[in-house]
């Protein structure tokens, strides 16, 4: 998802398209979906800009894991 966002693979809609692709994979694997809560959107955009500028994805990956995954299906 982050790769697609940063590389700007499309003329428009890179964040939306990358998120949809990531969610397809997440759903197929029973891992929920990625959605950025409205209350966290500003922080997400700051971290995304930092990632765009540095290519260091550790902070934004942790942010997504901690704040943006919803509906995880736990088996067992």
N, CA, C and O atoms as a Tripos MOL2 file, in Angstrom:
@<TRIPOS>MOLECULE
protein
  304   303    76     0     0
PROTEIN
NO_CHARGES

@<TRIPOS>ATOM
      1 N           0.8300   -1.1850    0.0000 N.3       1 UNK1
      2 CA          0.0000    0.0000    0.0000 C.3       1 UNK1
      3 C           0.8750    1.2480    0.0000 C.2       1 UNK1
      4 O           0.6850    2.1480   -0.8190 O.2       1 UNK1
      5 N           1.8320    1.2980    0.9210 N.am      2 UNK2
      6 CA          2.6970    2.4730    1.0280 C.3       2 UNK2
      7 C           3.5530    2.6480   -0.2230 C.2       2 UNK2
      8 O           3.8000    3.7720   -0.6590 O.2       2 UNK2
      9 N           3.9990    1.5430   -0.7950 N.am      3 UNK3
     10 CA          4.7750    1.6110   -2.0370 C.3       3 UNK3
     11 C           3.9630    2.2960   -3.1360 C.2       3 UNK3
     12 O           4.4530    3.2010   -3.8110 O.2       3 UNK3
     13 N           2.7250    1.8560   -3.3050 N.am      4 UNK4
     14 CA          1.8650    2.4350   -4.3370 C.3       4 UNK4
     15 C           1.5840    3.9020   -4.1050 C.2       4 UNK4
     16 O           1.5230    4.6890   -5.0500 O.2       4 UNK4
     17 N           1.4120    4.2720   -2.8410 N.am      5 UNK5
     18 CA          1.1770    5.6770   -2.5150 C.3       5 UNK5
     19 C           2.3950    6.5270   -2.8490 C.2       5 UNK5
     20 O           2.2710    7.5990   -3.4420 O.2       5 UNK5
     21 N           3.5680    6.0450   -2.4670 N.am      6 UNK6
     22 CA          4.7830    6.8400   -2.6430 C.3       6 UNK6
     23 C           5.2160    6.9260   -4.1100 C.2       6 UNK6
     24 O           5.6630    7.9800   -4.5630 O.2       6 UNK6
     25 N           5.0860    5.8410   -4.8400 N.am      7 UNK7
     26 CA          5.5610    5.8090   -6.2300 C.3       7 UNK7
     27 C           4.6440    6.5300   -7.2030 C.2       7 UNK7
     28 O           5.0080    6.7480   -8.3580 O.2       7 UNK7
     29 N           3.4250    6.9110   -6.7300 N.am      8 UNK8
     30 CA          2.4900    7.6450   -7.5880 C.3       8 UNK8
     31 C           2.3230    6.9370   -8.9310 C.2       8 UNK8
     32 O           2.6180    7.5010   -9.9840 O.2       8 UNK8
     33 N           1.8470    5.6970   -8.8770 N.am      9 UNK9
     34 CA          1.7170    4.8530  -10.0600 C.3       9 UNK9
     35 C           0.6340    5.3360  -11.0190 C.2       9 UNK9
     36 O           0.6570    4.9970  -12.2020 O.2       9 UNK9
     37 N          -0.3070    6.1200  -10.5180 N.am     10 UNK10
     38 CA         -1.4420    6.5630  -11.3230 C.3      10 UNK10
     39 C          -1.4710    8.0880  -11.3980 C.2      10 UNK10
     40 O          -0.8560    8.7690  -10.5770 O.2      10 UNK10
     41 N          -2.1800    8.6080  -12.3740 N.am     11 UNK11
     42 CA         -2.2960   10.0490  -12.5340 C.3      11 UNK11
     43 C          -2.9760   10.6760  -11.3210 C.2      11 UNK11
     44 O          -2.5880   11.7520  -10.8660 O.2      11 UNK11
     45 N          -3.9920    9.9920  -10.8040 N.am     12 UNK12
     46 CA         -4.7650   10.5100   -9.6800 C.3      12 UNK12
     47 C          -5.2610    9.3250   -8.8540 C.2      12 UNK12
     48 O          -5.4020    8.2180   -9.3740 O.2      12 UNK12
     49 N          -5.5200    9.5540   -7.5870 N.am     13 UNK13
     50 CA         -6.1220    8.5310   -6.7450 C.3      13 UNK13
     51 C          -5.1640    7.4880   -6.2150 C.2      13 UNK13
     52 O          -5.5810    6.3660   -5.9250 O.2      13 UNK13
     53 N          -3.9090    7.8200   -6.0810 N.am     14 UNK14
     54 CA         -2.9110    6.8420   -5.6390 C.3      14 UNK14
     55 C          -3.1850    6.3040   -4.2310 C.2      14 UNK14
     56 O          -3.0540    5.1040   -3.9930 O.2      14 UNK14
     57 N          -3.5600    7.1750   -3.3060 N.am     15 UNK15
     58 CA         -3.8510    6.7110   -1.9480 C.3      15 UNK15
     59 C          -5.0880    5.8210   -1.9370 C.2      15 UNK15
     60 O          -5.0910    4.7600   -1.3130 O.2      15 UNK15
     61 N          -6.1380    6.2560   -2.6290 N.am     16 UNK16
     62 CA         -7.3740    5.4660   -2.6630 C.3      16 UNK16
     63 C          -7.1400    4.1030   -3.3180 C.2      16 UNK16
     64 O          -7.5390    3.0720   -2.7760 O.2      16 UNK16
     65 N          -6.4990    4.1050   -4.4720 N.am     17 UNK17
     66 CA         -6.2660    2.8630   -5.2070 C.3      17 UNK17
     67 C          -5.3700    1.9150   -4.4150 C.2      17 UNK17
     68 O          -5.6370    0.7150   -4.3580 O.2      17 UNK17
     69 N          -4.3300    2.4350   -3.8160 N.am     18 UNK18
     70 CA         -3.4250    1.6010   -3.0270 C.3      18 UNK18
     71 C          -4.1280    1.0230   -1.8110 C.2      18 UNK18
     72 O          -3.8850   -0.1270   -1.4450 O.2      18 UNK18
     73 N          -4.9920    1.8010   -1.1840 N.am     19 UNK19
     74 CA         -5.7390    1.3140   -0.0240 C.3      19 UNK19
     75 C          -6.7300    0.2330   -0.4370 C.2      19 UNK19
     76 O          -6.8800   -0.7640    0.2700 O.2      19 UNK19
     77 N          -7.4010    0.4100   -1.5540 N.am     20 UNK20
     78 CA         -8.3380   -0.6090   -2.0450 C.3      20 UNK20
     79 C          -7.6010   -1.9180   -2.3300 C.2      20 UNK20
     80 O          -8.0830   -2.9900   -1.9640 O.2      20 UNK20
     81 N          -6.4510   -1.8400   -2.9730 N.am     21 UNK21
     82 CA         -5.6600   -3.0470   -3.2610 C.3      21 UNK21
     83 C          -5.2120   -3.7250   -1.9690 C.2      21 UNK21
     84 O          -5.2870   -4.9480   -1.8450 O.2      21 UNK21
     85 N          -4.7510   -2.9340   -1.0150 N.am     22 UNK22
     86 CA         -4.3250   -3.4960    0.2640 C.3      22 UNK22
     87 C          -5.4960   -4.1490    0.9800 C.2      22 UNK22
     88 O          -5.3430   -5.2200    1.5670 O.2      22 UNK22
     89 N          -6.6620   -3.5190    0.9370 N.am     23 UNK23
     90 CA         -7.8310   -4.0790    1.6040 C.3      23 UNK23
     91 C          -8.2940   -5.3760    0.9580 C.2      23 UNK23
     92 O          -8.7810   -6.2680    1.6520 O.2      23 UNK23
     93 N          -8.1520   -5.4970   -0.3530 N.am     24 UNK24
     94 CA         -8.4820   -6.7600   -1.0230 C.3      24 UNK24
     95 C          -7.6260   -7.8820   -0.4490 C.2      24 UNK24
     96 O          -8.1330   -8.9620   -0.1450 O.2      24 UNK24
     97 N          -6.3520   -7.6300   -0.3030 N.am     25 UNK25
     98 CA         -5.4300   -8.6380    0.2470 C.3      25 UNK25
     99 C          -5.7640   -8.9160    1.7080 C.2      25 UNK25
    100 O          -5.7780  -10.0690    2.1370 O.2      25 UNK25
    101 N          -6.0320   -7.8670    2.4640 N.am     26 UNK26
    102 CA         -6.3700   -8.0370    3.8800 C.3      26 UNK26
    103 C          -7.6330   -8.8910    4.0370 C.2      26 UNK26
    104 O          -7.6490   -9.8210    4.8430 O.2      26 UNK26
    105 N          -8.6750   -8.5900    3.2860 N.am     27 UNK27
    106 CA         -9.9360   -9.3100    3.3830 C.3      27 UNK27
    107 C          -9.7600  -10.7680    2.9780 C.2      27 UNK27
    108 O         -10.2510  -11.6690    3.6580 O.2      27 UNK27
    109 N          -9.0600  -10.9980    1.8720 N.am     28 UNK28
    110 CA         -8.8310  -12.3730    1.4140 C.3      28 UNK28
    111 C          -8.1240  -13.2220    2.4590 C.2      28 UNK28
    112 O          -8.2930  -14.4410    2.4860 O.2      28 UNK28
    113 N          -7.3400  -12.5940    3.3130 N.am     29 UNK29
    114 CA         -6.5730  -13.3210    4.3190 C.3      29 UNK29
    115 C          -7.1580  -13.2190    5.7230 C.2      29 UNK29
    116 O          -6.5030  -13.5870    6.6990 O.2      29 UNK29
    117 N          -8.3880  -12.7190    5.8290 N.am     30 UNK30
    118 CA         -9.0600  -12.6360    7.1190 C.3      30 UNK30
    119 C          -8.3830  -11.7010    8.0970 C.2      30 UNK30
    120 O          -8.4500  -11.9090    9.3080 O.2      30 UNK30
    121 N          -7.7270  -10.6660    7.5790 N.am     31 UNK31
    122 CA         -6.9570   -9.7500    8.4260 C.3      31 UNK31
    123 C          -7.6530   -8.4180    8.6450 C.2      31 UNK31
    124 O          -7.0210   -7.4670    9.1040 O.2      31 UNK31
    125 N          -8.9440   -8.3240    8.3290 N.am     32 UNK32
    126 CA         -9.6680   -7.0750    8.5080 C.3      32 UNK32
    127 C          -9.4540   -6.1410    7.3410 C.2      32 UNK32
    128 O          -9.1650   -6.5710    6.2250 O.2      32 UNK32
    129 N          -9.6000   -4.8400    7.6160 N.am     33 UNK33
    130 CA         -9.3840   -3.8140    6.5850 C.3      33 UNK33
    131 C          -8.5590   -2.6730    7.1820 C.2      33 UNK33
    132 O          -8.4560   -2.5140    8.3980 O.2      33 UNK33
    133 N          -7.9870   -1.9000    6.2870 N.am     34 UNK34
    134 CA         -7.2540   -0.6970    6.6820 C.3      34 UNK34
    135 C          -8.1620    0.4940    6.4300 C.2      34 UNK34
    136 O          -8.6340    0.7050    5.3130 O.2      34 UNK34
    137 N          -8.4010    1.2700    7.4790 N.am     35 UNK35
    138 CA         -9.1420    2.5220    7.3190 C.3      35 UNK35
    139 C          -8.5830    3.5090    8.3350 C.2      35 UNK35
    140 O          -8.3900    3.1770    9.5050 O.2      35 UNK35
    141 N          -8.3300    4.7100    7.8760 N.am     36 UNK36
    142 CA         -7.7860    5.7470    8.7450 C.3      36 UNK36
    143 C          -8.9480    6.4770    9.3980 C.2      36 UNK36
    144 O          -9.7630    7.0850    8.7050 O.2      36 UNK36
    145 N          -9.0360    6.4260   10.7310 N.am     37 UNK37
    146 CA        -10.1230    7.1430   11.4060 C.3      37 UNK37
    147 C         -10.0140    8.6510   11.1630 C.2      37 UNK37
    148 O          -8.9140    9.1940   11.0650 O.2      37 UNK37
    149 N         -11.1590    9.3160   11.0670 N.am     38 UNK38
    150 CA        -11.1660   10.7700   10.8510 C.3      38 UNK38
    151 C         -10.3250   11.4980   11.8880 C.2      38 UNK38
    152 O          -9.6640   12.4890   11.5770 O.2      38 UNK38
    153 N         -10.3520   11.0060   13.1160 N.am     39 UNK39
    154 CA         -9.6170   11.6710   14.2040 C.3      39 UNK39
    155 C          -8.1120   11.5000   14.0820 C.2      39 UNK39
    156 O          -7.3550   12.1910   14.7650 O.2      39 UNK39
    157 N          -7.6630   10.5830   13.2150 N.am     40 UNK40
    158 CA         -6.2310   10.3140   13.0430 C.3      40 UNK40
    159 C          -5.7210   10.7310   11.6690 C.2      40 UNK40
    160 O          -4.5560   10.5030   11.3440 O.2      40 UNK40
    161 N          -6.5830   11.3370   10.8640 N.am     41 UNK41
    162 CA         -6.2240   11.6620    9.4820 C.3      41 UNK41
    163 C          -5.0620   12.6470    9.3930 C.2      41 UNK41
    164 O          -4.1760   12.4800    8.5550 O.2      41 UNK41
    165 N          -5.0550   13.6610   10.2380 N.am     42 UNK42
    166 CA         -3.9610   14.6390   10.1990 C.3      42 UNK42
    167 C          -2.6290   13.9720   10.5310 C.2      42 UNK42
    168 O          -1.6270   14.2050    9.8540 O.2      42 UNK42
    169 N          -2.6190   13.1500   11.5640 N.am     43 UNK43
    170 CA         -1.3840   12.4490   11.9430 C.3      43 UNK43
    171 C          -0.9370   11.5010   10.8300 C.2      43 UNK43
    172 O           0.2550   11.4090   10.5360 O.2      43 UNK43
    173 N          -1.8860   10.7950   10.2100 N.am     44 UNK44
    174 CA         -1.5690    9.9100    9.0940 C.3      44 UNK44
    175 C          -0.9070   10.6880    7.9620 C.2      44 UNK44
    176 O           0.1070   10.2510    7.4190 O.2      44 UNK44
    177 N          -1.4780   11.8390    7.6030 N.am     45 UNK45
    178 CA         -0.9270   12.6350    6.5010 C.3      45 UNK45
    179 C           0.4640   13.1750    6.8150 C.2      45 UNK45
    180 O           1.3080   13.2670    5.9230 O.2      45 UNK45
    181 N           0.7090   13.5310    8.0640 N.am     46 UNK46
    182 CA          2.0510   13.9870    8.4600 C.3      46 UNK46
    183 C           3.0540   12.8460    8.3160 C.2      46 UNK46
    184 O           4.1410   13.0290    7.7680 O.2      46 UNK46
    185 N           2.6770   11.6660    8.8150 N.am     47 UNK47
    186 CA          3.5720   10.5080    8.7120 C.3      47 UNK47
    187 C           3.7630   10.0770    7.2660 C.2      47 UNK47
    188 O           4.8520    9.6500    6.8830 O.2      47 UNK47
    189 N           2.7060   10.1850    6.4560 N.am     48 UNK48
    190 CA          2.8120    9.8290    5.0460 C.3      48 UNK48
    191 C           3.7620   10.7790    4.3190 C.2      48 UNK48
    192 O           4.5680   10.3450    3.4970 O.2      48 UNK48
    193 N           3.6680   12.0570    4.6170 N.am     49 UNK49
    194 CA          4.5830   13.0320    4.0150 C.3      49 UNK49
    195 C           6.0240   12.7470    4.4220 C.2      49 UNK49
    196 O           6.9360   12.8280    3.5990 O.2      49 UNK49
    197 N           6.2220   12.4160    5.6840 N.am     50 UNK50
    198 CA          7.5620   12.0540    6.1560 C.3      50 UNK50
    199 C           8.0720   10.8300    5.3970 C.2      50 UNK50
    200 O           9.2330   10.7890    4.9910 O.2      50 UNK50
    201 N           7.2140    9.8460    5.2090 N.am     51 UNK51
    202 CA          7.5920    8.6480    4.4410 C.3      51 UNK51
    203 C           7.9270    9.0110    3.0010 C.2      51 UNK51
    204 O           8.9220    8.5290    2.4610 O.2      51 UNK51
    205 N           7.1070    9.8600    2.3660 N.am     52 UNK52
    206 CA          7.3840   10.2970    0.9920 C.3      52 UNK52
    207 C           8.7790   10.9240    0.8960 C.2      52 UNK52
    208 O           9.5110   10.6820   -0.0650 O.2      52 UNK52
    209 N           9.1360   11.7240    1.8930 N.am     53 UNK53
    210 CA         10.3990   12.4590    1.8560 C.3      53 UNK53
    211 C          11.6210   11.6250    2.2130 C.2      53 UNK53
    212 O          12.7230   11.9200    1.7510 O.2      53 UNK53
    213 N          11.4470   10.5910    3.0230 N.am     54 UNK54
    214 CA         12.6030    9.8360    3.5270 C.3      54 UNK54
    215 C          12.6650    8.3930    3.0430 C.2      54 UNK54
    216 O          13.7320    7.7800    3.0700 O.2      54 UNK54
    217 N          11.5350    7.8410    2.5980 N.am     55 UNK55
    218 CA         11.3990    6.4240    2.2480 C.3      55 UNK55
    219 C          11.5720    5.5060    3.4620 C.2      55 UNK55
    220 O          11.7710    4.3020    3.3000 O.2      55 UNK55
    221 N          11.5000    6.0550    4.6520 N.am     56 UNK56
    222 CA         11.5470    5.2690    5.8890 C.3      56 UNK56
    223 C          10.1060    5.0240    6.3170 C.2      56 UNK56
    224 O           9.4110    5.9470    6.7420 O.2      56 UNK56
    225 N           9.6590    3.7660    6.2030 N.am     57 UNK57
    226 CA          8.2490    3.4760    6.4480 C.3      57 UNK57
    227 C           7.9540    2.9400    7.8470 C.2      57 UNK57
    228 O           6.8120    2.5730    8.1200 O.2      57 UNK57
    229 N           8.9190    2.8820    8.7230 N.am     58 UNK58
    230 CA          8.7100    2.2730   10.0380 C.3      58 UNK58
    231 C           7.6460    2.9900   10.8680 C.2      58 UNK58
    232 O           6.7770    2.3350   11.4430 O.2      58 UNK58
    233 N           7.6950    4.3070   10.9410 N.am     59 UNK59
    234 CA          6.7270    5.0450   11.7590 C.3      59 UNK59
    235 C           5.3050    4.8990   11.2260 C.2      59 UNK59
    236 O           4.3720    4.6740   11.9950 O.2      59 UNK59
    237 N           5.1410    5.0270    9.9200 N.am     60 UNK60
    238 CA          3.7870    4.9560    9.3670 C.3      60 UNK60
    239 C           3.2600    3.5260    9.4060 C.2      60 UNK60
    240 O           2.0600    3.3250    9.5940 O.2      60 UNK60
    241 N           4.1170    2.5360    9.2360 N.am     61 UNK61
    242 CA          3.6680    1.1470    9.3620 C.3      61 UNK61
    243 C           3.1600    0.8720   10.7700 C.2      61 UNK61
    244 O           2.1190    0.2400   10.9470 O.2      61 UNK61
    245 N           3.8920    1.3450   11.7660 N.am     62 UNK62
    246 CA          3.4640    1.1430   13.1480 C.3      62 UNK62
    247 C           2.1620    1.8840   13.4230 C.2      62 UNK62
    248 O           1.2790    1.3660   14.1070 O.2      62 UNK62
    249 N           2.0440    3.1020   12.8870 N.am     63 UNK63
    250 CA          0.8140    3.8820   13.0420 C.3      63 UNK63
    251 C          -0.3740    3.1250   12.4410 C.2      63 UNK63
    252 O          -1.4290    3.0260   13.0670 O.2      63 UNK63
    253 N          -0.2030    2.5970   11.2400 N.am     64 UNK64
    254 CA         -1.2830    1.8560   10.5790 C.3      64 UNK64
    255 C          -1.6510    0.6360   11.4170 C.2      64 UNK64
    256 O          -2.8330    0.3750   11.6380 O.2      64 UNK64
    257 N          -0.6660   -0.1040   11.8790 N.am     65 UNK65
    258 CA         -0.9240   -1.2820   12.6900 C.3      65 UNK65
    259 C          -1.6820   -0.9210   13.9680 C.2      65 UNK65
    260 O          -2.6280   -1.6090   14.3490 O.2      65 UNK65
    261 N          -1.2670    0.1480   14.6190 N.am     66 UNK66
    262 CA         -1.8570    0.5380   15.8990 C.3      66 UNK66
    263 C          -3.2230    1.2060   15.7730 C.2      66 UNK66
    264 O          -4.0420    1.0940   16.6840 O.2      66 UNK66
    265 N          -3.4860    1.8980   14.6650 N.am     67 UNK67
    266 CA         -4.6750    2.7590   14.5750 C.3      67 UNK67
    267 C          -5.6370    2.4850   13.4330 C.2      67 UNK67
    268 O          -6.7730    2.9580   13.4690 O.2      67 UNK67
    269 N          -5.2220    1.7420   12.4260 N.am     68 UNK68
    270 CA         -6.0050    1.7310   11.1900 C.3      68 UNK68
    271 C          -6.4980    0.3600   10.7430 C.2      68 UNK68
    272 O          -7.1530    0.2710    9.7050 O.2      68 UNK68
    273 N          -6.2170   -0.6930   11.4680 N.am     69 UNK69
    274 CA         -6.7000   -2.0140   11.0740 C.3      69 UNK69
    275 C          -7.9590   -2.3080   11.8800 C.2      69 UNK69
    276 O          -7.9620   -2.2350   13.1090 O.2      69 UNK69
    277 N          -9.0280   -2.6430   11.1610 N.am     70 UNK70
    278 CA        -10.3200   -2.8720   11.7910 C.3      70 UNK70
    279 C         -10.8750   -4.2100   11.3380 C.2      70 UNK70
    280 O         -10.7290   -4.6000   10.1790 O.2      70 UNK70
    281 N         -11.5080   -4.9030   12.2610 N.am     71 UNK71
    282 CA        -12.1970   -6.1390   11.9140 C.3      71 UNK71
    283 C         -11.3010   -7.3450   11.7900 C.2      71 UNK71
    284 O         -11.5840   -8.2360   10.9900 O.2      71 UNK71
    285 N         -10.2320   -7.4030   12.5530 N.am     72 UNK72
    286 CA         -9.3370   -8.5650   12.4920 C.3      72 UNK72
    287 C         -10.1020   -9.8030   12.9510 C.2      72 UNK72
    288 O         -10.7740   -9.7890   13.9830 O.2      72 UNK72
    289 N          -9.9900  -10.8480   12.1840 N.am     73 UNK73
    290 CA        -10.6230  -12.1120   12.5340 C.3      73 UNK73
    291 C          -9.5660  -12.9970   13.1930 C.2      73 UNK73
    292 O          -8.5620  -13.3530   12.5770 O.2      73 UNK73
    293 N          -9.8100  -13.3420   14.4470 N.am     74 UNK74
    294 CA         -8.8710  -14.1720   15.1830 C.3      74 UNK74
    295 C          -9.4170  -15.6000   15.1970 C.2      74 UNK74
    296 O         -10.5120  -15.8540   15.7010 O.2      74 UNK74
    297 N          -8.6460  -16.5160   14.6440 N.am     75 UNK75
    298 CA         -9.0640  -17.9110   14.6020 C.3      75 UNK75
    299 C          -8.3980  -18.6920   15.7180 C.2      75 UNK75
    300 O          -7.3070  -18.3460   16.1700 O.2      75 UNK75
    301 N          -9.0660  -19.7510   16.1580 N.am     76 UNK76
    302 CA         -8.4400  -20.6250   17.1530 C.3      76 UNK76
    303 C          -9.1230  -20.5330   18.4130 C.2      76 UNK76
    304 O          -8.7380  -21.1990   19.3740 O.2      76 UNK76
@<TRIPOS>BOND
     1     1     2 1
     2     2     3 1
     3     3     4 2
     4     3     5 am
     5     5     6 1
     6     6     7 1
     7     7     8 2
     8     7     9 am
     9     9    10 1
    10    10    11 1
    11    11    12 2
    12    11    13 am
    13    13    14 1
    14    14    15 1
    15    15    16 2
    16    15    17 am
    17    17    18 1
    18    18    19 1
    19    19    20 2
    20    19    21 am
    21    21    22 1
    22    22    23 1
    23    23    24 2
    24    23    25 am
    25    25    26 1
    26    26    27 1
    27    27    28 2
    28    27    29 am
    29    29    30 1
    30    30    31 1
    31    31    32 2
    32    31    33 am
    33    33    34 1
    34    34    35 1
    35    35    36 2
    36    35    37 am
    37    37    38 1
    38    38    39 1
    39    39    40 2
    40    39    41 am
    41    41    42 1
    42    42    43 1
    43    43    44 2
    44    43    45 am
    45    45    46 1
    46    46    47 1
    47    47    48 2
    48    47    49 am
    49    49    50 1
    50    50    51 1
    51    51    52 2
    52    51    53 am
    53    53    54 1
    54    54    55 1
    55    55    56 2
    56    55    57 am
    57    57    58 1
    58    58    59 1
    59    59    60 2
    60    59    61 am
    61    61    62 1
    62    62    63 1
    63    63    64 2
    64    63    65 am
    65    65    66 1
    66    66    67 1
    67    67    68 2
    68    67    69 am
    69    69    70 1
    70    70    71 1
    71    71    72 2
    72    71    73 am
    73    73    74 1
    74    74    75 1
    75    75    76 2
    76    75    77 am
    77    77    78 1
    78    78    79 1
    79    79    80 2
    80    79    81 am
    81    81    82 1
    82    82    83 1
    83    83    84 2
    84    83    85 am
    85    85    86 1
    86    86    87 1
    87    87    88 2
    88    87    89 am
    89    89    90 1
    90    90    91 1
    91    91    92 2
    92    91    93 am
    93    93    94 1
    94    94    95 1
    95    95    96 2
    96    95    97 am
    97    97    98 1
    98    98    99 1
    99    99   100 2
   100    99   101 am
   101   101   102 1
   102   102   103 1
   103   103   104 2
   104   103   105 am
   105   105   106 1
   106   106   107 1
   107   107   108 2
   108   107   109 am
   109   109   110 1
   110   110   111 1
   111   111   112 2
   112   111   113 am
   113   113   114 1
   114   114   115 1
   115   115   116 2
   116   115   117 am
   117   117   118 1
   118   118   119 1
   119   119   120 2
   120   119   121 am
   121   121   122 1
   122   122   123 1
   123   123   124 2
   124   123   125 am
   125   125   126 1
   126   126   127 1
   127   127   128 2
   128   127   129 am
   129   129   130 1
   130   130   131 1
   131   131   132 2
   132   131   133 am
   133   133   134 1
   134   134   135 1
   135   135   136 2
   136   135   137 am
   137   137   138 1
   138   138   139 1
   139   139   140 2
   140   139   141 am
   141   141   142 1
   142   142   143 1
   143   143   144 2
   144   143   145 am
   145   145   146 1
   146   146   147 1
   147   147   148 2
   148   147   149 am
   149   149   150 1
   150   150   151 1
   151   151   152 2
   152   151   153 am
   153   153   154 1
   154   154   155 1
   155   155   156 2
   156   155   157 am
   157   157   158 1
   158   158   159 1
   159   159   160 2
   160   159   161 am
   161   161   162 1
   162   162   163 1
   163   163   164 2
   164   163   165 am
   165   165   166 1
   166   166   167 1
   167   167   168 2
   168   167   169 am
   169   169   170 1
   170   170   171 1
   171   171   172 2
   172   171   173 am
   173   173   174 1
   174   174   175 1
   175   175   176 2
   176   175   177 am
   177   177   178 1
   178   178   179 1
   179   179   180 2
   180   179   181 am
   181   181   182 1
   182   182   183 1
   183   183   184 2
   184   183   185 am
   185   185   186 1
   186   186   187 1
   187   187   188 2
   188   187   189 am
   189   189   190 1
   190   190   191 1
   191   191   192 2
   192   191   193 am
   193   193   194 1
   194   194   195 1
   195   195   196 2
   196   195   197 am
   197   197   198 1
   198   198   199 1
   199   199   200 2
   200   199   201 am
   201   201   202 1
   202   202   203 1
   203   203   204 2
   204   203   205 am
   205   205   206 1
   206   206   207 1
   207   207   208 2
   208   207   209 am
   209   209   210 1
   210   210   211 1
   211   211   212 2
   212   211   213 am
   213   213   214 1
   214   214   215 1
   215   215   216 2
   216   215   217 am
   217   217   218 1
   218   218   219 1
   219   219   220 2
   220   219   221 am
   221   221   222 1
   222   222   223 1
   223   223   224 2
   224   223   225 am
   225   225   226 1
   226   226   227 1
   227   227   228 2
   228   227   229 am
   229   229   230 1
   230   230   231 1
   231   231   232 2
   232   231   233 am
   233   233   234 1
   234   234   235 1
   235   235   236 2
   236   235   237 am
   237   237   238 1
   238   238   239 1
   239   239   240 2
   240   239   241 am
   241   241   242 1
   242   242   243 1
   243   243   244 2
   244   243   245 am
   245   245   246 1
   246   246   247 1
   247   247   248 2
   248   247   249 am
   249   249   250 1
   250   250   251 1
   251   251   252 2
   252   251   253 am
   253   253   254 1
   254   254   255 1
   255   255   256 2
   256   255   257 am
   257   257   258 1
   258   258   259 1
   259   259   260 2
   260   259   261 am
   261   261   262 1
   262   262   263 1
   263   263   264 2
   264   263   265 am
   265   265   266 1
   266   266   267 1
   267   267   268 2
   268   267   269 am
   269   269   270 1
   270   270   271 1
   271   271   272 2
   272   271   273 am
   273   273   274 1
   274   274   275 1
   275   275   276 2
   276   275   277 am
   277   277   278 1
   278   278   279 1
   279   279   280 2
   280   279   281 am
   281   281   282 1
   282   282   283 1
   283   283   284 2
   284   283   285 am
   285   285   286 1
   286   286   287 1
   287   287   288 2
   288   287   289 am
   289   289   290 1
   290   290   291 1
   291   291   292 2
   292   291   293 am
   293   293   294 1
   294   294   295 1
   295   295   296 2
   296   295   297 am
   297   297   298 1
   298   298   299 1
   299   299   300 2
   300   299   301 am
   301   301   302 1
   302   302   303 1
   303   303   304 2
@<TRIPOS>SUBSTRUCTURE
     1 UNK1         2 RESIDUE 1 A UNK
     2 UNK2         6 RESIDUE 1 A UNK
     3 UNK3        10 RESIDUE 1 A UNK
     4 UNK4        14 RESIDUE 1 A UNK
     5 UNK5        18 RESIDUE 1 A UNK
     6 UNK6        22 RESIDUE 1 A UNK
     7 UNK7        26 RESIDUE 1 A UNK
     8 UNK8        30 RESIDUE 1 A UNK
     9 UNK9        34 RESIDUE 1 A UNK
    10 UNK10       38 RESIDUE 1 A UNK
    11 UNK11       42 RESIDUE 1 A UNK
    12 UNK12       46 RESIDUE 1 A UNK
    13 UNK13       50 RESIDUE 1 A UNK
    14 UNK14       54 RESIDUE 1 A UNK
    15 UNK15       58 RESIDUE 1 A UNK
    16 UNK16       62 RESIDUE 1 A UNK
    17 UNK17       66 RESIDUE 1 A UNK
    18 UNK18       70 RESIDUE 1 A UNK
    19 UNK19       74 RESIDUE 1 A UNK
    20 UNK20       78 RESIDUE 1 A UNK
    21 UNK21       82 RESIDUE 1 A UNK
    22 UNK22       86 RESIDUE 1 A UNK
    23 UNK23       90 RESIDUE 1 A UNK
    24 UNK24       94 RESIDUE 1 A UNK
    25 UNK25       98 RESIDUE 1 A UNK
    26 UNK26      102 RESIDUE 1 A UNK
    27 UNK27      106 RESIDUE 1 A UNK
    28 UNK28      110 RESIDUE 1 A UNK
    29 UNK29      114 RESIDUE 1 A UNK
    30 UNK30      118 RESIDUE 1 A UNK
    31 UNK31      122 RESIDUE 1 A UNK
    32 UNK32      126 RESIDUE 1 A UNK
    33 UNK33      130 RESIDUE 1 A UNK
    34 UNK34      134 RESIDUE 1 A UNK
    35 UNK35      138 RESIDUE 1 A UNK
    36 UNK36      142 RESIDUE 1 A UNK
    37 UNK37      146 RESIDUE 1 A UNK
    38 UNK38      150 RESIDUE 1 A UNK
    39 UNK39      154 RESIDUE 1 A UNK
    40 UNK40      158 RESIDUE 1 A UNK
    41 UNK41      162 RESIDUE 1 A UNK
    42 UNK42      166 RESIDUE 1 A UNK
    43 UNK43      170 RESIDUE 1 A UNK
    44 UNK44      174 RESIDUE 1 A UNK
    45 UNK45      178 RESIDUE 1 A UNK
    46 UNK46      182 RESIDUE 1 A UNK
    47 UNK47      186 RESIDUE 1 A UNK
    48 UNK48      190 RESIDUE 1 A UNK
    49 UNK49      194 RESIDUE 1 A UNK
    50 UNK50      198 RESIDUE 1 A UNK
    51 UNK51      202 RESIDUE 1 A UNK
    52 UNK52      206 RESIDUE 1 A UNK
    53 UNK53      210 RESIDUE 1 A UNK
    54 UNK54      214 RESIDUE 1 A UNK
    55 UNK55      218 RESIDUE 1 A UNK
    56 UNK56      222 RESIDUE 1 A UNK
    57 UNK57      226 RESIDUE 1 A UNK
    58 UNK58      230 RESIDUE 1 A UNK
    59 UNK59      234 RESIDUE 1 A UNK
    60 UNK60      238 RESIDUE 1 A UNK
    61 UNK61      242 RESIDUE 1 A UNK
    62 UNK62      246 RESIDUE 1 A UNK
    63 UNK63      250 RESIDUE 1 A UNK
    64 UNK64      254 RESIDUE 1 A UNK
    65 UNK65      258 RESIDUE 1 A UNK
    66 UNK66      262 RESIDUE 1 A UNK
    67 UNK67      266 RESIDUE 1 A UNK
    68 UNK68      270 RESIDUE 1 A UNK
    69 UNK69      274 RESIDUE 1 A UNK
    70 UNK70      278 RESIDUE 1 A UNK
    71 UNK71      282 RESIDUE 1 A UNK
    72 UNK72      286 RESIDUE 1 A UNK
    73 UNK73      290 RESIDUE 1 A UNK
    74 UNK74      294 RESIDUE 1 A UNK
    75 UNK75      298 RESIDUE 1 A UNK
    76 UNK76      302 RESIDUE 1 A UNK
